[in-house]
């Protein structure tokens, strides 16, 4: 073997090592993003990213990235909470009116 053959082998090994490091970094990325965002399903996202990367040629990995980026909202906005409270009050009022109607009318036949 000549010097150029050794150089070719070194280049080949560096390329393979770079591909492996890149694969590992990509596999860990959705899990790290989910952990940074305090996502409640970090483990599931991590598993989906690895399985998606290794078994579906990256299709499920993309979904894991989207899933990791979507942080569930634990608290409702003030406007949404007010609308929810108003709807709950309306339901209670309608239930109360229905009970009153049943008592006065002797029940529906």
Helices and strands as residue ranges (DSSP letters): H 3-36, H 42-55, H 59-69, H 78-105
